[in-house]
Amino acid sequence: MRPSDTSTGTTAARAASGERRPRLSLRVMRGRAGVLGPGKADLLEGIDQTGSIAAAGRRMKMSYKRAWQLAEELNRGFRDPLIEASKGGSGGGGAQLTALGREVLARYRRIEAACEQAAATELAALQRRLAQD
């Protein structure tokens, strides 16, 4: 099963749906550097679904250059690469998650879901106290 099969949807999809309830935004930090957060997780998920860094970036309304920068940051941030990319050409290029990439994405989504579940009562209390739009 792919990590995206069990997630509640990408961060971008939830935001685009106009969802107005308070929610958590999880960022895994190492020192002052963000190793993995909602955008990078969504990019990994997009690569897994499309087989392309560029296509995953386009789905997120991200430039080609920015998508590649994030992919390179992800690969540098872990002991082994999360993404394997092949050069374009007459047959076209492509990208796929490595086994570690799929594992990291699945772990991030599980942590994200556990945090949301743990905070649900407190977030509901905040919701009741927010100003109406």
DOPAGU-68519 format. One record per residue: residue in one letter; z, y, x of N, C-alpha, C, O in turn; residue number from 1. Coordinates in pm, whole numbers, plus 50000, padded with zeros to 5 digits. Example, Ala and Ser with C-alpha at 12.3 -4.5 7.8 and 13.67 -1.06 7.14 Angstrom:
<rovexs>
+-----+-------+-------+-------+-------+-------+-------+-------+-------+-------+-------+-------+-------+-----+
! res !  n_c3 !  n_c2 !  n_c1 ! ca_c3 ! ca_c2 ! ca_c1 !  c_c3 !  c_c2 !  c_c1 !  o_c3 !  o_c2 !  o_c1 !   n !
+-----+-------+-------+-------+-------+-------+-------+-------+-------+-------+-------+-------+-------+-----+
!   A ! 50780 ! 49431 ! 51319 ! 50780 ! 49550 ! 51230 ! 50780 ! 49670 ! 51320 ! 50846 ! 49668 ! 51424 !   1 !
!   S ! 50708 ! 49775 ! 51285 ! 50714 ! 49894 ! 51367 ! 50787 ! 50003 ! 51290 ! 50804 ! 50114 ! 51341 !   2 !
+-----+-------+-------+-------+-------+-------+-------+-------+-------+-------+-------+-------+-------+-----+
</rovexs>
This chain:
<rovexs>
+-----+-------+-------+-------+-------+-------+-------+-------+-------+-------+-------+-------+-------+-----+
! res !  n_c3 !  n_c2 !  n_c1 ! ca_c3 ! ca_c2 ! ca_c1 !  c_c3 !  c_c2 !  c_c1 !  o_c3 !  o_c2 !  o_c1 !   n !
+-----+-------+-------+-------+-------+-------+-------+-------+-------+-------+-------+-------+-------+-----+
!   M ! 50000 ! 49883 ! 50084 ! 50000 ! 50000 ! 50000 ! 50000 ! 50124 ! 50088 ! 50076 ! 50131 ! 50185 !   1 !
!   R ! 49917 ! 50219 ! 50057 ! 49912 ! 50344 ! 50133 ! 50028 ! 50433 ! 50093 ! 50074 ! 50426 ! 49979 !   2 !
!   P ! 50076 ! 50518 ! 50185 ! 50185 ! 50609 ! 50153 ! 50154 ! 50696 ! 50033 ! 50243 ! 50726 ! 49954 !   3 !
!   S ! 50029 ! 50738 ! 50019 ! 49992 ! 50827 ! 49909 ! 49999 ! 50756 ! 49774 ! 50005 ! 50823 ! 49671 !   4 !
!   D ! 49998 ! 50623 ! 49773 ! 50006 ! 50549 ! 49648 ! 50144 ! 50559 ! 49585 ! 50159 ! 50538 ! 49464 !   5 !
!   T ! 50246 ! 50590 ! 49665 ! 50382 ! 50593 ! 49613 ! 50437 ! 50734 ! 49604 ! 50547 ! 50753 ! 49551 !   6 !
!   S ! 50366 ! 50832 ! 49653 ! 50419 ! 50968 ! 49651 ! 50403 ! 51030 ! 49514 ! 50326 ! 50981 ! 49431 !   7 !
!   T ! 50477 ! 51136 ! 49491 ! 50469 ! 51206 ! 49364 ! 50356 ! 51307 ! 49365 ! 50344 ! 51387 ! 49272 !   8 !
!   G ! 50276 ! 51306 ! 49466 ! 50165 ! 51400 ! 49479 ! 50187 ! 51488 ! 49599 ! 50299 ! 51504 ! 49647 !   9 !
!   T ! 50079 ! 51544 ! 49648 ! 50090 ! 51629 ! 49764 ! 50159 ! 51759 ! 49729 ! 50166 ! 51799 ! 49613 !  10 !
!   T ! 50209 ! 51824 ! 49830 ! 50273 ! 51954 ! 49813 ! 50176 ! 52052 ! 49750 ! 50212 ! 52126 ! 49659 !  11 !
!   A ! 50052 ! 52052 ! 49799 ! 49950 ! 52144 ! 49747 ! 49920 ! 52115 ! 49600 ! 49903 ! 52208 ! 49522 !  12 !
!   A ! 49914 ! 51988 ! 49563 ! 49885 ! 51952 ! 49424 ! 49998 ! 51997 ! 49332 ! 49972 ! 52046 ! 49222 !  13 !
!   R ! 50121 ! 51979 ! 49377 ! 50234 ! 52024 ! 49294 ! 50232 ! 52175 ! 49278 ! 50258 ! 52225 ! 49169 !  14 !
!   A ! 50201 ! 52247 ! 49384 ! 50197 ! 52394 ! 49377 ! 50082 ! 52440 ! 49288 ! 50097 ! 52533 ! 49210 !  15 !
!   A ! 49967 ! 52374 ! 49299 ! 49850 ! 52413 ! 49220 ! 49870 ! 52386 ! 49071 ! 49808 ! 52450 ! 48987 !  16 !
!   S ! 49957 ! 52291 ! 49040 ! 49979 ! 52257 ! 48899 ! 50059 ! 52364 ! 48827 ! 50074 ! 52359 ! 48705 !  17 !
!   G ! 50110 ! 52463 ! 48902 ! 50187 ! 52570 ! 48839 ! 50331 ! 52530 ! 48812 ! 50402 ! 52598 ! 48738 !  18 !
!   E ! 50374 ! 52421 ! 48870 ! 50510 ! 52373 ! 48851 ! 50608 ! 52482 ! 48892 ! 50599 ! 52534 ! 49003 !  19 !
!   R ! 50700 ! 52518 ! 48803 ! 50789 ! 52631 ! 48827 ! 50934 ! 52591 ! 48852 ! 51018 ! 52678 ! 48872 !  20 !
!   R ! 50965 ! 52464 ! 48852 ! 51104 ! 52426 ! 48875 ! 51135 ! 52435 ! 49024 ! 51047 ! 52416 ! 49107 !  21 !
!   P ! 51261 ! 52465 ! 49057 ! 51297 ! 52470 ! 49199 ! 51279 ! 52332 ! 49263 ! 51302 ! 52230 ! 49199 !  22 !
!   R ! 51238 ! 52331 ! 49387 ! 51220 ! 52206 ! 49459 ! 51255 ! 52230 ! 49605 ! 51263 ! 52343 ! 49652 !  23 !
!   L ! 51274 ! 52122 ! 49675 ! 51303 ! 52129 ! 49817 ! 51172 ! 52126 ! 49896 ! 51071 ! 52073 ! 49850 !  24 !
!   S ! 51176 ! 52184 ! 50014 ! 51064 ! 52176 ! 50108 ! 51122 ! 52124 ! 50238 ! 51201 ! 52192 ! 50304 !  25 !
!   L ! 51083 ! 52005 ! 50274 ! 51141 ! 51935 ! 50389 ! 51058 ! 51957 ! 50515 ! 50936 ! 51939 ! 50514 !  26 !
!   R ! 51125 ! 51995 ! 50622 ! 51058 ! 52013 ! 50751 ! 51142 ! 51939 ! 50856 ! 51262 ! 51964 ! 50870 !  27 !
!   V ! 51079 ! 51850 ! 50929 ! 51147 ! 51778 ! 51037 ! 51128 ! 51861 ! 51163 ! 51016 ! 51888 ! 51206 !  28 !
!   M ! 51239 ! 51900 ! 51222 ! 51237 ! 51988 ! 51339 ! 51283 ! 51910 ! 51462 ! 51362 ! 51817 ! 51454 !  29 !
!   R ! 51231 ! 51953 ! 51575 ! 51280 ! 51904 ! 51704 ! 51300 ! 52029 ! 51789 ! 51204 ! 52087 ! 51839 !  30 !
!   G ! 51425 ! 52068 ! 51804 ! 51453 ! 52198 ! 51865 ! 51406 ! 52305 ! 51768 ! 51445 ! 52304 ! 51651 !  31 !
!   R ! 51324 ! 52396 ! 51816 ! 51271 ! 52502 ! 51729 ! 51132 ! 52470 ! 51676 ! 51074 ! 52547 ! 51600 !  32 !
!   A ! 51078 ! 52356 ! 51717 ! 50942 ! 52319 ! 51679 ! 50942 ! 52230 ! 51555 ! 51022 ! 52137 ! 51543 !  33 !
!   G ! 50850 ! 52261 ! 51462 ! 50832 ! 52177 ! 51345 ! 50744 ! 52058 ! 51379 ! 50625 ! 52074 ! 51407 !  34 !
!   V ! 50802 ! 51939 ! 51376 ! 50727 ! 51818 ! 51409 ! 50645 ! 51771 ! 51290 ! 50530 ! 51729 ! 51304 !  35 !
!   L ! 50706 ! 51778 ! 51171 ! 50639 ! 51730 ! 51051 ! 50697 ! 51803 ! 50931 ! 50818 ! 51811 ! 50915 !  36 !
!   G ! 50609 ! 51854 ! 50848 ! 50649 ! 51925 ! 50727 ! 50549 ! 51898 ! 50617 ! 50463 ! 51811 ! 50630 !  37 !
!   P ! 50560 ! 51972 ! 50508 ! 50473 ! 51946 ! 50393 ! 50323 ! 51958 ! 50425 ! 50244 ! 51875 ! 50379 !  38 !
!   G ! 50284 ! 52058 ! 50500 ! 50143 ! 52076 ! 50531 ! 50086 ! 51966 ! 50618 ! 49978 ! 51914 ! 50591 !  39 !
!   K ! 50159 ! 51930 ! 50723 ! 50111 ! 51823 ! 50811 ! 50110 ! 51689 ! 50739 ! 50021 ! 51607 ! 50759 !  40 !
!   A ! 50211 ! 51666 ! 50653 ! 50213 ! 51541 ! 50575 ! 50094 ! 51536 ! 50480 ! 50030 ! 51432 ! 50466 !  41 !
!   D ! 50066 ! 51649 ! 50415 ! 49951 ! 51654 ! 50325 ! 49820 ! 51632 ! 50401 ! 49729 ! 51568 ! 50350 !  42 !
!   L ! 49811 ! 51686 ! 50522 ! 49692 ! 51665 ! 50604 ! 49677 ! 51516 ! 50638 ! 49568 ! 51461 ! 50626 !  43 !
!   L ! 49785 ! 51452 ! 50681 ! 49781 ! 51308 ! 50709 ! 49735 ! 51231 ! 50586 ! 49650 ! 51143 ! 50595 !  44 !
!   E ! 49792 ! 51265 ! 50471 ! 49755 ! 51197 ! 50347 ! 49606 ! 51219 ! 50316 ! 49537 ! 51127 ! 50273 !  45 !
!   G ! 49558 ! 51341 ! 50336 ! 49418 ! 51371 ! 50312 ! 49325 ! 51295 ! 50405 ! 49220 ! 51246 ! 50363 !  46 !
!   I ! 49363 ! 51284 ! 50531 ! 49283 ! 51207 ! 50628 ! 49279 ! 51061 ! 50585 ! 49174 ! 50997 ! 50591 !  47 !
!   D ! 49394 ! 51009 ! 50542 ! 49401 ! 50870 ! 50497 ! 49309 ! 50848 ! 50376 ! 49247 ! 50742 ! 50365 !  48 !
!   Q ! 49301 ! 50945 ! 50289 ! 49221 ! 50931 ! 50167 ! 49073 ! 50958 ! 50188 ! 48989 ! 50896 ! 50123 !  49 !
!   T ! 49039 ! 51051 ! 50278 ! 48899 ! 51091 ! 50294 ! 48831 ! 51032 ! 50417 ! 48708 ! 51023 ! 50421 !  50 !
!   G ! 48909 ! 50992 ! 50517 ! 48849 ! 50943 ! 50640 ! 48793 ! 51053 ! 50727 ! 48707 ! 51028 ! 50813 !  51 !
!   S ! 48842 ! 51177 ! 50705 ! 48787 ! 51291 ! 50779 ! 48891 ! 51401 ! 50792 ! 48956 ! 51438 ! 50694 !  52 !
!   I ! 48907 ! 51454 ! 50913 ! 48997 ! 51567 ! 50933 ! 48942 ! 51690 ! 50863 ! 49015 ! 51763 ! 50797 !  53 !
!   A ! 48812 ! 51713 ! 50877 ! 48749 ! 51830 ! 50815 ! 48759 ! 51824 ! 50663 ! 48793 ! 51924 ! 50600 !  54 !
!   A ! 48731 ! 51709 ! 50604 ! 48739 ! 51695 ! 50457 ! 48881 ! 51712 ! 50408 ! 48905 ! 51774 ! 50304 !  55 !
!   A ! 48977 ! 51657 ! 50482 ! 49117 ! 51673 ! 50444 ! 49156 ! 51821 ! 50448 ! 49225 ! 51870 ! 50359 !  56 !
!   G ! 49110 ! 51891 ! 50551 ! 49137 ! 52034 ! 50561 ! 49073 ! 52113 ! 50448 ! 49135 ! 52202 ! 50392 !  57 !
!   R ! 48949 ! 52079 ! 50414 ! 48880 ! 52148 ! 50304 ! 48955 ! 52131 ! 50173 ! 48967 ! 52225 ! 50095 !  58 !
!   R ! 49006 ! 52011 ! 50148 ! 49083 ! 51986 ! 50025 ! 49206 ! 52075 ! 50019 ! 49254 ! 52109 ! 49910 !  59 !
!   M ! 49257 ! 52112 ! 50135 ! 49377 ! 52197 ! 50141 ! 49340 ! 52345 ! 50155 ! 49428 ! 52430 ! 50173 !  60 !
!   K ! 49210 ! 52375 ! 50148 ! 49161 ! 52513 ! 50167 ! 49201 ! 52567 ! 50304 ! 49243 ! 52681 ! 50319 !  61 !
!   M ! 49185 ! 52480 ! 50403 ! 49221 ! 52509 ! 50541 ! 49093 ! 52510 ! 50624 ! 49001 ! 52432 ! 50599 !  62 !
!   S ! 49087 ! 52598 ! 50721 ! 48970 ! 52602 ! 50807 ! 48959 ! 52474 ! 50890 ! 49058 ! 52405 ! 50914 !  63 !
!   Y ! 48837 ! 52445 ! 50930 ! 48809 ! 52331 ! 51017 ! 48895 ! 52339 ! 51143 ! 48956 ! 52240 ! 51185 !  64 !
!   K ! 48898 ! 52459 ! 51203 ! 48972 ! 52479 ! 51327 ! 49121 ! 52452 ! 51306 ! 49184 ! 52385 ! 51389 !  65 !
!   R ! 49179 ! 52502 ! 51197 ! 49322 ! 52484 ! 51171 ! 49354 ! 52337 ! 51146 ! 49456 ! 52287 ! 51194 !  66 !
!   A ! 49269 ! 52268 ! 51072 ! 49291 ! 52125 ! 51046 ! 49294 ! 52047 ! 51177 ! 49380 ! 51961 ! 51197 !  67 !
!   W ! 49201 ! 52078 ! 51267 ! 49198 ! 52010 ! 51397 ! 49319 ! 52047 ! 51481 ! 49374 ! 51962 ! 51551 !  68 !
!   Q ! 49362 ! 52173 ! 51476 ! 49481 ! 52214 ! 51551 ! 49603 ! 52135 ! 51505 ! 49680 ! 52085 ! 51588 !  69 !
!   L ! 49620 ! 52122 ! 51374 ! 49734 ! 52047 ! 51322 ! 49725 ! 51899 ! 51358 ! 49825 ! 51836 ! 51392 !  70 !
!   A ! 49604 ! 51843 ! 51352 ! 49585 ! 51703 ! 51390 ! 49624 ! 51681 ! 51536 ! 49690 ! 51583 ! 51570 !  71 !
!   E ! 49582 ! 51774 ! 51622 ! 49617 ! 51764 ! 51764 ! 49767 ! 51780 ! 51785 ! 49825 ! 51711 ! 51869 !  72 !
!   E ! 49831 ! 51872 ! 51711 ! 49977 ! 51888 ! 51721 ! 50048 ! 51760 ! 51679 ! 50144 ! 51717 ! 51744 !  73 !
!   L ! 50001 ! 51698 ! 51572 ! 50061 ! 51572 ! 51527 ! 50049 ! 51465 ! 51633 ! 50145 ! 51393 ! 51660 !  74 !
!   N ! 49932 ! 51453 ! 51693 ! 49912 ! 51352 ! 51797 ! 49997 ! 51379 ! 51921 ! 50046 ! 51285 ! 51984 !  75 !
!   R ! 50014 ! 51506 ! 51957 ! 50098 ! 51541 ! 52073 ! 50247 ! 51525 ! 52045 ! 50325 ! 51502 ! 52137 !  76 !
!   G ! 50285 ! 51538 ! 51919 ! 50427 ! 51537 ! 51883 ! 50492 ! 51401 ! 51879 ! 50614 ! 51392 ! 51869 !  77 !
!   F ! 50414 ! 51296 ! 51887 ! 50468 ! 51160 ! 51881 ! 50427 ! 51084 ! 52006 ! 50332 ! 51121 ! 52074 !  78 !
!   R ! 50500 ! 50978 ! 52035 ! 50472 ! 50901 ! 52158 ! 50332 ! 50845 ! 52160 ! 50269 ! 50837 ! 52266 !  79 !
!   D ! 50282 ! 50805 ! 52045 ! 50147 ! 50752 ! 52031 ! 50075 ! 50832 ! 51923 ! 50140 ! 50892 ! 51838 !  80 !
!   P ! 49943 ! 50834 ! 51925 ! 49867 ! 50913 ! 51827 ! 49891 ! 50866 ! 51683 ! 49912 ! 50747 ! 51657 !  81 !
!   L ! 49886 ! 50961 ! 51591 ! 49895 ! 50931 ! 51448 ! 49756 ! 50924 ! 51386 ! 49735 ! 50861 ! 51282 !  82 !
!   I ! 49659 ! 50989 ! 51454 ! 49523 ! 51001 ! 51402 ! 49425 ! 50960 ! 51510 ! 49436 ! 51002 ! 51625 !  83 !
!   E ! 49328 ! 50876 ! 51473 ! 49218 ! 50841 ! 51563 ! 49093 ! 50904 ! 51505 ! 49058 ! 50882 ! 51389 !  84 !
!   A ! 49025 ! 50982 ! 51587 ! 48902 ! 51048 ! 51542 ! 48786 ! 50999 ! 51627 ! 48801 ! 50973 ! 51746 !  85 !
!   S ! 48670 ! 50988 ! 51564 ! 48548 ! 50955 ! 51637 ! 48453 ! 51072 ! 51627 ! 48448 ! 51142 ! 51525 !  86 !
!   K ! 48378 ! 51094 ! 51732 ! 48284 ! 51206 ! 51740 ! 48174 ! 51191 ! 51636 ! 48136 ! 51081 ! 51597 !  87 !
!   G ! 48124 ! 51307 ! 51592 ! 48011 ! 51309 ! 51499 ! 47883 ! 51268 ! 51569 ! 47886 ! 51212 ! 51678 !  88 !
!   G ! 47775 ! 51296 ! 51508 ! 47645 ! 51259 ! 51563 ! 47558 ! 51207 ! 51451 ! 47580 ! 51238 ! 51334 !  89 !
!   S ! 47458 ! 51128 ! 51487 ! 47364 ! 51080 ! 51384 ! 47434 ! 50993 ! 51280 ! 47398 ! 50995 ! 51163 !  90 !
!   G ! 47533 ! 50915 ! 51323 ! 47606 ! 50830 ! 51230 ! 47724 ! 50901 ! 51166 ! 47789 ! 50846 ! 51078 !  91 !
!   G ! 47751 ! 51024 ! 51211 ! 47866 ! 51098 ! 51158 ! 47994 ! 51054 ! 51225 ! 48003 ! 50944 ! 51279 !  92 !
!   G ! 48090 ! 51139 ! 51220 ! 48219 ! 51108 ! 51279 ! 48313 ! 51062 ! 51171 ! 48272 ! 51025 ! 51061 !  93 !
!   G ! 48437 ! 51064 ! 51203 ! 48537 ! 51024 ! 51105 ! 48674 ! 51022 ! 51169 ! 48689 ! 51041 ! 51290 !  94 !
!   A ! 48772 ! 50997 ! 51087 ! 48910 ! 50989 ! 51136 ! 48986 ! 50893 ! 51047 ! 48956 ! 50875 ! 50929 !  95 !
!   Q ! 49085 ! 50834 ! 51106 ! 49173 ! 50746 ! 51029 ! 49313 ! 50752 ! 51089 ! 49331 ! 50786 ! 51206 !  96 !
!   L ! 49409 ! 50720 ! 51007 ! 49546 ! 50713 ! 51057 ! 49564 ! 50584 ! 51134 ! 49510 ! 50479 ! 51098 !  97 !
!   T ! 49640 ! 50593 ! 51240 ! 49680 ! 50472 ! 51312 ! 49792 ! 50406 ! 51232 ! 49841 ! 50462 ! 51134 !  98 !
!   A ! 49832 ! 50288 ! 51275 ! 49946 ! 50222 ! 51209 ! 50069 ! 50312 ! 51216 ! 50145 ! 50322 ! 51120 !  99 !
!   L ! 50088 ! 50378 ! 51331 ! 50201 ! 50470 ! 51344 ! 50185 ! 50589 ! 51250 ! 50284 ! 50634 ! 51191 ! 100 !
!   G ! 50064 ! 50639 ! 51234 ! 50039 ! 50750 ! 51142 ! 50076 ! 50714 ! 50999 ! 50139 ! 50793 ! 50929 ! 101 !
!   R ! 50038 ! 50594 ! 50957 ! 50073 ! 50549 ! 50821 ! 50224 ! 50531 ! 50808 ! 50282 ! 50564 ! 50704 ! 102 !
!   E ! 50288 ! 50479 ! 50913 ! 50433 ! 50461 ! 50910 ! 50505 ! 50596 ! 50902 ! 50597 ! 50613 ! 50820 ! 103 !
!   V ! 50464 ! 50691 ! 50985 ! 50528 ! 50823 ! 50986 ! 50512 ! 50890 ! 50850 ! 50608 ! 50947 ! 50797 ! 104 !
!   L ! 50393 ! 50885 ! 50793 ! 50370 ! 50945 ! 50662 ! 50456 ! 50879 ! 50555 ! 50517 ! 50947 ! 50473 ! 105 !
!   A ! 50461 ! 50747 ! 50555 ! 50542 ! 50675 ! 50456 ! 50690 ! 50710 ! 50471 ! 50759 ! 50731 ! 50371 ! 106 !
!   R ! 50738 ! 50717 ! 50594 ! 50879 ! 50753 ! 50616 ! 50908 ! 50895 ! 50568 ! 51010 ! 50920 ! 50504 ! 107 !
!   Y ! 50818 ! 50988 ! 50599 ! 50836 ! 51127 ! 50555 ! 50842 ! 51134 ! 50403 ! 50929 ! 51201 ! 50347 ! 108 !
!   R ! 50750 ! 51065 ! 50335 ! 50749 ! 51068 ! 50188 ! 50875 ! 51005 ! 50130 ! 50926 ! 51051 ! 50028 ! 109 !
!   R ! 50926 ! 50899 ! 50194 ! 51051 ! 50838 ! 50146 ! 51170 ! 50933 ! 50166 ! 51255 ! 50945 ! 50078 ! 110 !
!   I ! 51175 ! 51000 ! 50280 ! 51282 ! 51097 ! 50306 ! 51273 ! 51210 ! 50205 ! 51374 ! 51253 ! 50149 ! 111 !
!   E ! 51152 ! 51259 ! 50181 ! 51128 ! 51367 ! 50085 ! 51178 ! 51327 ! 49946 ! 51247 ! 51405 ! 49880 ! 112 !
!   A ! 51143 ! 51207 ! 49900 ! 51184 ! 51159 ! 49769 ! 51336 ! 51142 ! 49761 ! 51397 ! 51176 ! 49660 ! 113 !
!   A ! 51396 ! 51091 ! 49869 ! 51542 ! 51072 ! 49870 ! 51615 ! 51207 ! 49864 ! 51717 ! 51219 ! 49797 ! 114 !
!   C ! 51562 ! 51306 ! 49934 ! 51623 ! 51439 ! 49931 ! 51612 ! 51502 ! 49792 ! 51708 ! 51560 ! 49742 ! 115 !
!   E ! 51496 ! 51489 ! 49731 ! 51477 ! 51543 ! 49596 ! 51571 ! 51475 ! 49497 ! 51630 ! 51540 ! 49412 ! 116 !
!   Q ! 51584 ! 51344 ! 49509 ! 51673 ! 51270 ! 49419 ! 51819 ! 51312 ! 49442 ! 51894 ! 51332 ! 49346 ! 117 !
!   A ! 51858 ! 51324 ! 49568 ! 51996 ! 51362 ! 49600 ! 52030 ! 51503 ! 49551 ! 52144 ! 51531 ! 49515 ! 118 !
!   A ! 51931 ! 51590 ! 49549 ! 51954 ! 51730 ! 49512 ! 51923 ! 51759 ! 49365 ! 51938 ! 51873 ! 49322 ! 119 !
!   A ! 51880 ! 51661 ! 49289 ! 51832 ! 51684 ! 49152 ! 51934 ! 51757 ! 49065 ! 51897 ! 51850 ! 48994 ! 120 !
!   T ! 52058 ! 51717 ! 49067 ! 52160 ! 51780 ! 48983 ! 52180 ! 51926 ! 49020 ! 52187 ! 52012 ! 48932 ! 121 !
!   E ! 52189 ! 51954 ! 49149 ! 52208 ! 52092 ! 49194 ! 52085 ! 52178 ! 49166 ! 52097 ! 52294 ! 49129 ! 122 !
!   L ! 51967 ! 52121 ! 49184 ! 51844 ! 52196 ! 49154 ! 51834 ! 52227 ! 49005 ! 51790 ! 52335 ! 48967 ! 123 !
!   A ! 51875 ! 52133 ! 48920 ! 51874 ! 52157 ! 48775 ! 51970 ! 52270 ! 48740 ! 51939 ! 52353 ! 48654 ! 124 !
!   A ! 52086 ! 52275 ! 48806 ! 52182 ! 52383 ! 48781 ! 52122 ! 52517 ! 48823 ! 52139 ! 52617 ! 48753 ! 125 !
!   L ! 52053 ! 52521 ! 48936 ! 51986 ! 52644 ! 48978 ! 51878 ! 52685 ! 48879 ! 51863 ! 52803 ! 48847 ! 126 !
!   Q ! 51804 ! 52588 ! 48830 ! 51697 ! 52614 ! 48733 ! 51751 ! 52689 ! 48612 ! 51688 ! 52783 ! 48563 ! 127 !
!   R ! 51868 ! 52647 ! 48564 ! 51926 ! 52710 ! 48445 ! 51969 ! 52854 ! 48472 ! 51988 ! 52932 ! 48379 ! 128 !
!   R ! 51985 ! 52890 ! 48599 ! 52034 ! 53023 ! 48633 ! 51924 ! 53118 ! 48684 ! 51950 ! 53235 ! 48711 ! 129 !
!   L ! 51804 ! 53066 ! 48695 ! 51693 ! 53149 ! 48740 ! 51647 ! 53244 ! 48630 ! 51655 ! 53211 ! 48512 ! 130 !
!   A ! 51599 ! 53360 ! 48670 ! 51542 ! 53454 ! 48575 ! 51417 ! 53396 ! 48512 ! 51345 ! 53320 ! 48576 ! 131 !
!   Q ! 51392 ! 53431 ! 48389 ! 51272 ! 53385 ! 48319 ! 51151 ! 53464 ! 48370 ! 51163 ! 53582 ! 48404 ! 132 !
!   D ! 51038 ! 53400 ! 48375 ! 50913 ! 53468 ! 48418 ! 50863 ! 53559 ! 48310 ! 50761 ! 53625 ! 48327 ! 133 !
+-----+-------+-------+-------+-------+-------+-------+-------+-------+-------+-------+-------+-------+-----+
</rovexs>
